Amino acid sequence: QVQLVESGGGLVQAGGSLRLSCASSGRTFSTYNMGWFRQAPGKEREFVAAINWSIGSTYYAGSVKGRFTISRDNAKNTVSLQMNSLKPEDTAVYYCAAAPPKVGFSYSLIAGYDYWGQGTQVTVSS
């Protein structure tokens, strides 16, 4: 069982930055692919970024590429999302998710992730 706890959300002005963190309680954290998703009011949950468990390859949604950076620290069982140049449209609840390696896994699909955090609110004012 893996438990995920996000932190770092808050209110920021457009153009500002926030850093989200996700702490995992699982001892097998280093073998999990990790992702960040977000859900804005009235919209479906969408993929933001992900990082591979073994070689650290990263993947981003087109809307955040060049502004957001995902990273992980396996020694500390944490994954982070550095968000720069924030826009009002980035306002959403951000969720951390974990997925053990599996055949056919797709980093951007919600269904591929087995464990989810409770979410942290990010609000960007214009």
VENPE-V887719 format. One record per backbone hydrogen bond with DSSP energy under -1.0 kcal/mol. CO is the residue of the C=O (numbers start at 1). NH is the residue of the N-H. If there is no record, write none. Layout:
# VENPE-V887719
<<CO,NH> <CO,NH>>
This chain:
# VENPE-V887719
<<3,25> <5,23> <7,21> <10,123> <12,125> <13,16> <16,86> <18,83> <20,81> <21,7> <22,79> <23,5> <28,31> <29,32> <33,99> <34,51> <35,97> <36,48> <36,49> <37,95> <38,46> <39,93> <40,43> <46,38> <48,61> <49,36> <50,59> <51,34> <57,52> <59,50> <61,64> <61,65> <64,67> <64,68> <67,84> <69,82> <71,80> <73,78> <77,24> <78,73> <79,22> <80,71> <81,20> <82,69> <83,18> <86,15> <87,90> <88,91> <92,122> <93,39> <94,120> <95,37> <96,117> <97,35> <98,114> <98,115> <99,33> <102,105> <106,109> <109,112> <110,113> <115,98> <120,94> <122,92> <123,12> <125,14>>
